[in-house]
Amino acid sequence: MVYRIRHRTTYLYEDPANLCHNLARLRPLDLPRQRCLDFRLRIMPRPDLASSHEDGFGNHVDYFAIQHPHDELVIEAESRVEMRPESQLLLDSSCAWDQVHALIAGTGDAQLVAARDFTLSSPMIPRVPGLEKLTDPDFTPGRPLLETITALNERIFSTFDFKPGFTNVATPISEVLEKRAGVCQDFAHLMVAALRSLGIPARYVSGYLETLPPPGKPKLIGADASHAWVSVFIPGQGWAEFDPTNNLRPGLRHIVVAYGRDYSDVSPLRGVTMGGSDHRLKVAVDVNPE
């Protein structure tokens, strides 16, 4: 499957902005199951400074600065990505979940050392009380790791309500846990927090998901959106991905842009602006198969 992705972000300033510095993480990654065939980033007005680099998590980052007055900023990323089927993991071939901490602790193996970093708390995923109520029913002694993760994925999907606008980027995990509602970012943060509380390495995934219109209805332009899900380290098998918002294992329709500890590591756009007063933000995403 080959997808064409268009992600357009527009900032409209009440008064002209005089200066801005921004980091964009918009280029899909090259992975065993996906390959970025083409990527173009257009910024209007034209930046005075621009460069690209790879961050500490292996994500592609574009830096740009505009050093003259502007009343509108448009960032448009266009990608063409080839997706391939991924080999399926066997539920009964994973170790018991309560063996994971011992397997990755004190080892010098580079892959396990790297995974161990994702058991630590992070800026948006601190240690919070009450997570045991979410994990205790499924993480019984000796149960296979993949089986417990699949059960947790389903539990979040079935016991939390998807409510757009109910939370924002700063809503803490404790509030999501209490209110039992949120959006994909909240559910990804919650699942990562639950797994880390048990010593299981988990990371936050940012990307795109092709949305399908209701039967007989046309697909609306700009109706798609960025999506978030979870990647979990399975000793002996590597990283496996889970989507608690939709209760499934990501496949051909899930396109990865960035991995990180939490949303703060992978936000599509991040920066500072001088001037501009208040502003309006518009985001439109299209994910279409060729």
C-alpha positions as CSV (number, residue, x, y, z in Angstrom):
1,M,0.0,0.0,0.0
2,V,1.3,3.5,-0.9
3,Y,-0.2,6.6,0.8
4,R,0.0,10.2,0.0
5,I,-0.1,12.4,3.1
6,R,-0.7,16.2,3.2
7,H,-0.4,17.9,6.6
8,R,-1.1,21.7,6.5
9,T,-0.8,23.9,9.6
10,T,-1.7,27.6,9.5
11,Y,-1.1,30.3,12.1
12,L,-3.0,33.5,11.6
13,Y,-1.7,36.3,13.8
14,E,-3.8,39.2,15.1
15,D,-0.7,41.5,14.9
16,P,2.4,40.7,12.8
17,A,4.9,38.3,14.4
18,N,8.4,39.6,14.3
19,L,10.4,36.4,14.8
20,C,9.9,32.7,15.2
21,H,12.0,29.6,15.7
22,N,10.4,26.2,15.1
23,L,11.1,22.5,15.0
24,A,9.0,20.3,12.8
25,R,8.7,16.5,13.1
26,L,6.6,15.8,10.0
27,R,8.7,13.4,7.9
28,P,7.5,9.7,8.2
29,L,10.3,7.3,9.4
30,D,12.0,4.6,7.4
31,L,11.2,1.3,9.2
32,P,11.1,-2.4,8.2
33,R,7.4,-2.0,7.6
34,Q,7.3,1.4,6.0
35,R,9.5,3.5,3.6
36,C,9.2,7.2,3.0
37,L,9.4,7.5,-0.8
38,D,9.2,11.3,-1.0
39,F,8.9,14.2,1.4
40,R,8.5,17.9,0.7
41,L,8.2,20.7,3.3
42,R,7.0,24.1,2.3
43,I,7.1,27.0,4.6
44,M,5.5,30.4,3.9
45,P,6.9,33.0,4.3
46,R,10.2,31.6,3.2
47,P,12.5,31.0,6.2
48,D,15.6,33.0,6.7
49,L,17.3,30.0,8.3
50,A,16.7,26.3,7.8
51,S,18.4,23.0,8.6
52,S,17.7,19.3,9.3
53,H,19.0,16.8,11.8
54,E,18.1,13.6,13.6
55,D,17.1,13.8,17.2
56,G,18.1,11.4,20.0
57,F,15.2,9.0,19.2
58,G,16.0,8.7,15.5
59,N,13.3,11.1,14.4
60,H,13.8,13.5,11.4
61,V,13.7,17.1,12.6
62,D,13.4,20.2,10.4
63,Y,14.5,23.5,12.0
64,F,13.5,26.9,10.5
65,A,13.5,30.5,11.6
66,I,11.7,33.5,10.2
67,Q,13.3,36.8,11.2
68,H,11.0,39.4,9.6
69,P,7.4,40.5,10.3
70,H,4.7,38.2,9.1
71,D,1.0,38.0,9.8
72,E,0.6,34.4,8.7
73,L,2.7,31.2,8.9
74,V,1.9,28.1,6.8
75,I,3.7,24.8,7.2
76,E,2.8,22.2,4.6
77,A,4.3,18.8,4.6
78,E,3.7,16.3,1.8
79,S,4.8,12.7,2.0
80,R,4.5,9.6,-0.1
81,V,4.9,6.4,2.0
82,E,5.0,2.7,1.1
83,M,3.6,0.4,3.8
84,R,4.4,-3.3,4.0
85,P,2.7,-6.1,6.0
86,E,4.5,-6.9,9.3
87,S,5.2,-10.4,10.6
88,Q,2.8,-11.4,13.4
89,L,4.0,-11.9,16.9
90,L,2.9,-15.1,18.7
91,L,1.1,-14.5,22.0
92,D,2.4,-17.7,23.6
93,S,6.0,-17.1,22.5
94,S,6.7,-14.1,24.8
95,C,8.1,-14.3,28.3
96,A,6.0,-13.8,31.4
97,W,5.3,-10.1,32.0
98,D,6.7,-10.4,35.5
99,Q,10.1,-11.6,34.2
100,V,10.7,-8.5,32.0
101,H,12.2,-6.3,34.7
102,A,14.8,-9.0,35.7
103,L,15.6,-9.6,32.0
104,I,16.5,-6.0,31.2
105,A,18.0,-5.0,34.6
106,G,21.8,-5.0,34.9
107,T,22.4,-6.2,31.3
108,G,25.1,-4.8,29.0
109,D,23.2,-5.7,25.9
110,A,22.8,-2.5,23.8
111,Q,19.2,-3.2,22.7
112,L,18.1,-4.0,26.3
113,V,19.9,-1.0,27.7
114,A,18.2,1.3,25.2
115,A,14.8,-0.3,26.0
116,R,15.4,0.2,29.8
117,D,15.4,3.9,29.3
118,F,11.7,3.7,28.4
119,T,10.8,2.3,31.8
120,L,11.6,5.7,33.4
121,S,9.1,8.5,34.0
122,S,9.1,11.4,31.6
123,P,7.8,15.0,31.5
124,M,4.3,14.1,30.5
125,I,4.2,10.6,32.0
126,P,5.2,10.8,35.7
127,R,4.5,8.1,38.2
128,V,0.9,8.4,39.3
129,P,-1.1,6.5,41.9
130,G,-4.1,4.3,41.0
131,L,-2.6,2.6,37.9
132,E,-2.8,-0.7,39.7
133,K,-6.6,-0.6,39.4
134,L,-6.1,-0.6,35.6
135,T,-3.4,-3.3,35.5
136,D,-4.2,-5.8,38.3
137,P,-7.0,-7.5,36.5
138,D,-4.9,-8.5,33.5
139,F,-1.3,-8.7,34.8
140,T,-1.7,-11.9,36.8
141,P,1.5,-13.8,37.9
142,G,3.2,-15.7,35.1
143,R,0.9,-14.6,32.3
144,P,2.6,-14.1,28.9
145,L,3.6,-10.5,28.2
146,L,1.9,-10.2,24.8
147,E,-1.3,-11.6,26.2
148,T,-1.3,-9.1,29.1
149,I,-0.6,-6.1,26.8
150,T,-3.4,-7.2,24.4
151,A,-5.8,-7.4,27.4
152,L,-4.7,-3.9,28.6
153,N,-5.1,-2.5,25.1
154,E,-8.7,-3.8,25.1
155,R,-9.5,-2.7,28.7
156,I,-8.6,1.0,27.9
157,F,-10.7,0.8,24.7
158,S,-13.7,-0.7,26.5
159,T,-13.7,1.3,29.8
160,F,-12.7,4.8,28.6
161,D,-14.8,7.1,26.5
162,F,-13.4,8.8,23.4
163,K,-14.4,12.5,23.8
164,P,-12.8,15.0,21.5
165,G,-12.3,18.4,23.2
166,F,-12.7,16.8,26.7
167,T,-9.0,17.1,27.3
168,N,-6.1,19.2,26.0
169,V,-2.3,18.7,25.5
170,A,-1.6,19.6,29.2
171,T,-4.3,17.3,30.8
172,P,-2.5,15.1,33.3
173,I,-2.8,11.3,33.3
174,S,-4.3,11.3,36.8
175,E,-7.3,13.3,35.4
176,V,-7.8,11.0,32.5
177,L,-7.7,8.0,34.9
178,E,-10.3,9.7,37.1
179,K,-12.7,11.0,34.4
180,R,-12.3,7.8,32.2
181,A,-12.3,9.9,29.0
182,G,-10.0,11.5,26.6
183,V,-8.5,11.2,23.1
184,C,-5.8,9.1,21.4
185,Q,-3.0,11.1,23.0
186,D,-4.4,10.5,26.5
187,F,-5.0,6.8,26.0
188,A,-1.4,6.4,24.6
189,H,0.0,8.3,27.6
190,L,-2.2,6.2,30.0
191,M,-1.1,2.9,28.5
192,V,2.6,3.8,28.5
193,A,2.3,4.9,32.2
194,A,0.6,1.7,33.2
195,L,3.3,-0.5,31.5
196,R,6.2,1.6,32.9
197,S,4.8,1.2,36.4
198,L,5.3,-2.5,36.0
199,G,8.9,-2.2,34.7
200,I,7.9,-2.9,31.1
201,P,9.5,-0.6,28.4
202,A,7.0,1.4,26.5
203,R,7.2,4.4,24.2
204,Y,4.9,6.9,22.6
205,V,4.2,6.8,18.9
206,S,3.1,9.8,16.8
207,G,1.9,9.3,13.2
208,Y,-1.1,9.2,10.9
209,L,-4.1,6.9,10.5
210,E,-6.2,6.7,7.4
211,T,-9.8,7.3,8.4
212,L,-12.6,5.8,6.4
213,P,-15.9,7.7,5.7
214,P,-19.3,6.1,6.6
215,P,-20.6,3.8,3.9
216,G,-21.9,5.7,0.9
217,K,-20.4,9.0,2.1
218,P,-17.5,10.9,0.4
219,K,-14.2,11.4,2.3
220,L,-13.9,15.0,3.4
221,I,-10.9,17.0,2.5
222,G,-8.7,17.7,5.6
223,A,-10.8,15.3,7.8
224,D,-7.9,13.0,8.8
225,A,-5.7,13.8,11.7
226,S,-2.5,13.0,13.5
227,H,-2.8,9.9,15.7
228,A,-1.0,8.4,18.7
229,W,-0.5,4.9,19.8
230,V,2.0,2.8,21.9
231,S,5.1,0.7,21.2
232,V,6.1,-2.0,23.8
233,F,9.4,-3.8,24.0
234,I,9.1,-7.6,23.9
235,P,12.3,-9.3,25.0
236,G,13.5,-11.7,22.3
237,Q,11.2,-10.2,19.7
238,G,11.7,-6.4,19.7
239,W,9.2,-3.6,19.7
240,A,5.5,-4.3,19.1
241,E,2.8,-1.6,18.6
242,F,-0.7,-1.3,20.0
243,D,-3.5,1.2,19.5
244,P,-5.7,1.5,22.6
245,T,-7.9,4.1,21.0
246,N,-9.1,1.5,18.5
247,N,-8.2,-1.8,20.3
248,L,-6.0,-3.2,17.5
249,R,-2.5,-3.9,16.5
250,P,-1.4,-1.1,14.0
251,G,-1.1,-2.3,10.5
252,L,-0.9,-0.9,7.0
253,R,-3.1,2.2,7.9
254,H,-0.9,3.3,10.7
255,I,2.0,5.5,9.5
256,V,4.8,6.3,12.0
257,V,6.3,9.8,12.1
258,A,8.1,9.8,15.4
259,Y,8.9,7.8,18.6
260,G,9.5,9.3,22.0
261,R,9.0,9.1,25.7
262,D,5.8,11.1,25.4
263,Y,4.1,13.7,23.3
264,S,6.6,16.4,24.3
265,D,9.3,14.5,22.4
266,V,7.3,14.1,19.2
267,S,5.0,17.1,18.7
268,P,4.6,17.9,15.0
269,L,5.5,21.5,15.5
270,R,7.2,23.2,18.4
271,G,8.7,26.7,18.7
272,V,8.7,30.2,20.1
273,T,7.3,33.4,18.5
274,M,8.0,37.0,19.3
275,G,5.1,39.4,18.7
276,G,1.9,38.3,16.9
277,S,-0.4,38.9,19.9
278,D,-3.2,36.3,19.8
279,H,-3.4,33.8,16.9
280,R,-5.7,31.4,15.3
281,L,-4.6,27.9,14.4
282,K,-5.9,25.7,11.6
283,V,-4.8,22.1,10.9
284,A,-5.8,20.0,8.0
285,V,-4.6,16.4,7.3
286,D,-5.3,14.2,4.3
287,V,-4.2,10.5,4.2
288,N,-5.1,8.9,0.8
289,P,-4.1,5.6,-0.7
290,E,-2.7,5.8,-4.3
